[in-house]
Amino acid sequence: MDAVSSRPSRINYRSWQTAEAQGFTDLSRHPEVYGAPYWQIYRPDYHSILVEAAAKAGAVIRKGQTVVDYKPEEATVVLESGETLRGDLVIAADGVKSLARKVMGLNIEPHETGDTCFRVVVPRERLTSDPELASLSTDPNFEQFLGPDHHIIGYNMQKEKTFNLLMVIPDDRKMKGYKAPATASEVREAYKGWSPMVQKLLSFLPEEVEKWRLTDLPTITDWVHPSGKMVLIGDASHATLPYLAQGAAMAIEDAVVLGSALSHVSAKEDIHRLLLFFYKTRVGRAHAIQRGSFTNRFFIHMREEEILKMRLGVFKAGDYPSSPNLMGNTVFQDWLYGYDAKADASLQWEKEVRANGSRL
C-alpha cells in the first residue's frame, strides 16, 4: 500500500469564488484514534494489489471475461464465450447496474440523483508549470471547491505522479444512459465565474472528457437468492453516492464479513444460513451509509446565500460532534471510521451462537 498510496491529513474546503481556505476536516487523528491512517489510493492500483493477493491465495483469475447470465439455483455463471462455470456459490459483485440483481427478480433500477460527474487525471508536470498550482502537485491533502449545486475535488494519486479532478454539476437530463462523451468547453461553461485557480485547473482538461450520472440504489432487502447459492455484494446491493467517499470501503467491508461468515462452513448445506448471517450483519450499516451520503450531498451543494453563510460558519468551527457536515462530524466519523468489519463479524457470530446454540 505505501508504495502506491498517500496519507492525506486533511480535507481543505475552499471558496468557489476566491479559492480562499474556509476550513478543513482533520484526518491526521486517524492512526491514533482508529488504528490506521486515512488511505488515498488510485482505484486501478488497488485492484492490482487485490488481484495479486487473490492469486497468492490460490484464486484462479479470468481477465477480460463478460458474464451474460446467471443460474442461481445451480450456482452457475455463463460467459459471453458460451462457457459455463459452476461452483458451490456465486458471489455477484457486478456493480450498480447488476445483471445478477435482475436475475434474482429484483427489477430495481439505479436512482438518478440529479448530479452528473466529470473525471480527469492530470499529469503532475502540468501543475508544477504554474506557480499558483505547484504546491498542489506535492500536497497529499484533498482540495474541495464548493459552490451552489456544484463542487470540485482534487487530490494527488500514484505517489504524486498524477492529480485527480472530480467535477460535479447538476444533471441537465439530456444525456441518454449513464455515460456519455463530453467536451472540455462544456465543463468550463459549467464553472464559468468560478475562481481563477479553478479556471487554471480546468485549462488542463483534454478536449474530450467523459461524464456520467451519479446514481445510487433504493434500499434492497434481498441480497441472498432463495436457493442459498448466490449473494449480492458491493454496489450490486447497496450502491451509494460519493459524498462520504465510502463506495470501495463498503465493498471491502462486505468481503471481510462474508469471508468471516463462510469460514464457519463445514458442509454445503451451511452456506445458505451463513449468507443470511452475512446479510443481517451488513445491511444496517450499508443502508446507513447510503442515507448519510445522500444527506451530505445537500450540505455540499447548498445554494441559498443565508444557508451558504451557515456552511461557512460550520467550516470555520472545524470538526465537532453535531456538525451538519458529516465529514466533519466527530460522532459520525467515530461510527464510520471506527468500524472493524472483522471484529463486528466475530461479535455478531458470538451473538448468533448464543441465540441459536446447537442449531448452528
N, C-alpha and C positions, 0 to 999 in steps of 0.2 A: 504493500500500500504506500509506504513512504516514498518509493521510487517514482510514483506517478500521481501522487495526490498532494494537496496542500491543506494547511490548517488555519483557516481564517479565524481571527479573534473578534470580529465584529461585523455587523451589517450596518453600513453607513446610509443614512437617509438624506437625500439632497433635494433642494427645491427644483422644481421643473423649470422655473423662470430664470433663476440665477445660478443654479448648481451649488449654491452655498449649503454647507452642512446644517442640518436641522436637528440631528440627534443620531443615536445609534443603539443597536441591540448588542449587548455584551455576550460574546461566545467564548471568551477566554476562561470562564469558570468551569467549562465542561469537564476537563480532565479531573479536576479536584472534586466537583460535585457529582458527576455522572460516571466517572471512571474511565472515560475515553474522550478524545478530542472531537470536535466537530470536523468531520472529514469532508473535503470537497474533491470530487474525482470526476473525470470525463467518463461518460457512460461507456463508450467502447473500451476504454482501458479497464474499467471494472468488469465488463463482460469477459475480457481476456483473462483476468485473474480468476473468475469463476470457472471458466472453461478449463483452465489449467488445473485448478483444484479438483474439478469433477473427474477429469481424465486420470489424475493421480489416484483418485479413489476407486477407479475401475469402471467409470461410466463410459459407454460407447456413444460417441457424439457424431451425429449425422448432420453435416452442414449443408445448407442450400436445399433443404427438403421442405416441401409445402404439404401440409395436411389438408386434404379435401373432404374428409368425412371421419366421423367417429361412430363407433358402435359400442355404446357404453355397457350394454348387457354382456358383451364378450370381452371387455377391456381391450378394444382393438382400435387402431387408427389406420386410415387408408391414405397413402401418399399420392401425390399428383402422378407419379410414375405408374401407379396401379398396384404397387407393392403394399401388402398388408402386414402390419406389425402388431403382435399380440403379446399381452403381459398379464399380470395379476391386477394391475391398477393403472389407470390413465390419470396423470396429473396435468390438467389443462391450464397452462399459463399463457393463453393466446390473446391477451390484450383486451382493450375496451370494446373492440368490435368482434368479440369472441364467437367463433363458429361453434365451439363446444357448448356455449351457453344456449344457443339456438337449438342444437341437437337435444339438449336436456329439456326442451319445451319452454324455455324462458325467453319469450319473444319480447325482450326488453332492449330498446334501442338507446344508445348514448344520448344523454340530455344535453342539448345545446345551451350553453350558459350565457351567451351574449358577448363572449370575448373571442378575439382572433389573435394569434401569436405569430410573430416572425422570429427566426433564429439565424444568427450569422456568427461564424467563427473567424475572428480577425487575427492575422499573424502578428506576433509581438512587435516586430520591427516597424509595423505601421504606427503603433502608439509611440515608440521611442523616437520617432522622427519629429514629434511635436512636443515642445517644452511643457505645455499645459497638461498633456496626457501621459508624459513619460513615466510619471510616478505610478500610474495605474498598471503599467507593464510589470512592475515588481511587487505591487501591493497584493497580498493574498486575500484581502478582505472583499466583501461584496459591496458594490456601489449601486444604490437603488434611487432612481429619479422618479418621483411620484407627482402625478398631475391629475386633473379631473378626468376620470374614466380611462386614463392611460397610465402606463408605467413602463420603465425600462430598468432592467437589472443587468449589470455587467460584472464579470469576475474572471480571474486568471484560471487557466487549465493547463494540464500537462507540464507541470513544473515551470510555469510562466512562459511556455512556448507559444501559447495562443490565448486570446481573450474572447470570452463568450458573451454575446449580446443577445438578450431576450427582450423583445418589444411587444407589448400587449396593447391592443386597441379595441374599441367596440366593434362587434361583428355587424357589417352592413347588410348581411343576409343575401348578398349577391352571389357568393361562391356556392357552386354545386359540390356536394360531397364534403369531405372533411379536410382535404388538402388540395392546394392549387398553386400554380406558379404566380409570382408577383414581381413587381419591379422596384428598384431602389427609390425611384421617384414617388411611388405610391407610399412607401414608408415615410419618406421625408415630408410629404404633404400631410401625413397624419400627425407629425410632430412639428408642424410649422408654428413658429412663435416660441418654441422652447429655447433653452439657454444656448449660448454659443458653444459651450462644451458638448452638449448633446448634438448640435449640428456637426461638430468636428467628428464625433464618433460615427454619425450617420454617413459622413462623407467616405467612410471606409467600406461601405456596403458594395458588394458586387452588383452589377447591373441587374442580374436575375437572382431573386431570392424565393424562398418557399414560405407559404403561410398555411396555417391550419387552425381549425376551430378547436377551442378548448372545451372539452366535454367531460362530463362525469356520469356516474350511474345512479339511478334511484336505489333505495335500499333493497337489496336482494337477500332473501332469507333461505334460498335453496342453493347451497354450494355443492351439495353431495347428491349424486344421482341415486334414485331409489334402489338400483342394483347393488350399490356399495362398491362399484368398480370404477367410478370416475369422480373427480373432485375439481372444482374451480379454485384457482388461487390468483393473487395479484389483481391486476386491472380487470381481468375477466370477471371477477366477483365484486370488486369494490373500487373501481376507478374513481380518482379524486382530482380536484383542481390543484394547480401547483402552488397555491398561496401559503402553504406550510412547508413546501419542498419535501414531502414525505412519500411520494409515489413509489420510488425504488425501495425506500426503507421499509415500507409496509409489505412489499413482496418478500423481502429478506426475512422479516418477522414471520410471515406466513410459512416460509420454508423451514425456519428453525422450529416452530411449533409443530408443523406437520412431521418433520423428521423425528422430533421427540415422541410424538404420538405413535408413529409407526415402529419405533424401537421396541414397543411392547407387543408386537405381533409374534405369536407363536404358531399360528395356523392361518390359512387364507380366510377362514371364517371370521377372524378377528378384525379384518380390515374395515368392514363397514362401520362397526361401532367406534373404531378409532378415528375414522373420518368424521363421524358425528361429534366426537370429543374435540377434535381439531376445530371444527366449525364453532362449537359452543365457546371454546376458549378465545377465538379470534373475532367473532362477529361484533361484539360490543365495541371494542377498540377501533376496529375498522370503520364502523359507521360513525363513531365519534370524530374521527379524523376527517372523514368526508364532510361532516357538518361544520367542523372547525375551519376547514379550507374554504368552504363556501362563505362562511361568516367573515373571514379575514379578507375576502375579495372586496367586500363593501368598505372595509376600513381603508384598504389600499387605494380604491378608486373613488374616494369621496370627491364631490364636486361643488356643493354649495359653499359660498365664501365663509359663512359663520362656522360651518362644520369643519372646513379646512383649518380655521384658526384653532379649533379644538384639537385637531390632529397635530398641529404644530406644538401645542402645549403638551400633548402626550409624548411626542418625540423628545422635547426638552426635558421632560421629567425622567427620562430613562426607563429602565426596567423596574416594574413594581407589580405587586400581586393582583391588582384589579385593572391593569392596563387593557383597554379595548383592542390594542394591537397584540394579537395572540403570540406573535414572535417576540414580544417584549413583556408578556405577562408571566411573571415568575412562577405562579402557581401552575399555569398551563404548561410552561416549559418543564417543570419538575415532572408532571404527568407524562409529557411527550417524550422527553429525552431520558428520564429516569427509568423507563421501562426496560426490563430484561426479559426477552422472549423466552429464553431457556429456563430461567428461574420461574417465570409465570407458568410455563407448561408443566414443570415439576410440581409446583404448588397446586395447580388445578387437578393434576393426576392424583395427588395425595387425597384431595377432597373427593374425587370420583371413587377412589378405592374405599375410603371410609363410608361413603354413601351407599355403595353397591356391594362391598365385601366380596364374597366368593363368586358372585355373578360375573365378575371380571375375570 
